[in-house]
Amino acid sequence: MITSPSSSFFPRLPRPTDPPATPELALGVPGFSYADLHQPARLADLHATFWAWFRAEAPEAASTFTAYADAVGSGARVKPEDASTAVLVAAPYVSRFVGRLFAVEEPLEALRASAEERGALWRFKAAFAKKRVLKESAGKAWSGTPAEATAVARVAIACAPAEAAAADRGDEELRIASAVVALVDLDETARKSAKAGGAVWTPALAARAAELREALLREPTCAEIAATAVAVDGPSPSPAEDGRVAAFALDALEAWLAHRRHDHHDPAHAWPSLHAPRNLDFSKLVEVVRPDPARPELFVGPAEHRRPRDGFALTDRRMAARDVATRTRARRGCATTSPTRSRRTRSASCSRAARWRSVSARCTRSAATATRSARSRSCASTTRCARAPGTASATTA
């Protein structure tokens, strides 16, 4: 007979004490607690508080979003452009209110400052990269050699204004983008001022052009190729002559960046600001390379697309914040284009989708036909095999 051991043999262990009560999370909006976030009635009160604050902070933005919300609530059809506009004007205020609600204003402000610092990259891509560097004809306007383009580009970047130079901090992409944006402003203002297009040519812009002109003349490798661009007819350069210097520097930067973009070993090849969307071949979504002609079944990925690293996690981030923002802005492009262009884009997308569905349907029908044919052949073969013994027996008999 087995008896239970005595309590003295297995002494009773002390029970752990109850954990200390966790203090309730304090919210940044007076009159609300964390528990209110789980109460529908209190959430309605918080929503009303937000709207009162929103209307006081930005009456025009609040009215824009209110009109959009009323239209959606009534079942009316809202244009995609109007929906995007309403969401974009309200989003900054929702972000500020949520940041104050959970007392995360400082981290939110740091993220906002980081995004604003990258504003030069978006301007660089829209005003220069898309229009010039990403074109098939990039670099054709430059009449000098690649070495001269490199020399002129480096001089132009070195003459960037103080606000562009402050963006350096080891970030070459941001540094070049800031310098190019300053030159684009100089060039566009000079053109408009020369044509009396409403732009004002200020002494600060004239001083910036004069600094670039003098730097090009000081550089031995640039003096000869830049002789025509830096020439001045009168005692002082005109806005058109200052704009000619800026245009000359932009031509050199275009040729220099276009060359760097196509060099897979150059860091500029991977810059998000020089990334161009490409058409997809749905039958070849994965790009492969077959290194051994004798073994066509052997394939690897392109060497320039590999990412050397030491291990990875299931939540491995494939892109940095700058890459993600670049692709996000590309998808938001239809919100900033004209309605006609948006309709053309949607129509082209629908046409491609329809063609793809048609191809898929044909493939499906072909596969179904092949399956039925195979089944028919299999049934005929089975019938012949079943009849063969009886036929042989009758012949033997």
Secondary structure, DSSP 8 states (H G I E B T S, - for coil): ------TTTS---------------B-SSTT-BGGGGG-HHHHHHHHHHHHHHHHHH-HHHHHHHHHHHHHHHTT----HHHHHHHHHHHHHHHHHHHHHHTT-HHHHHHHHHHHHHTHHHHHHIIIIIIIIITSTTTTTT--S-HHHHHHHHHHHHHT--HHHHTT-TT-HHHHHHHHHHHHHHHHHHHHHHHTTSS----HHHHHHHHHHHHHHHHSHHHHTTTTTTT--SSSS--HHHHHHHHHHHHHHHHHHHHHHHT-TTSGGGG-GGG-------TT--S--B---TT-TT--B--GGG----S---TT--SS-HHHHHHHHHHHTHHHHS-HHHHHHHHHHHHHHHHHHHHHHHHHHHHHHHHHHHHHHHHHHHHHHHHHHHHHHHHHH-
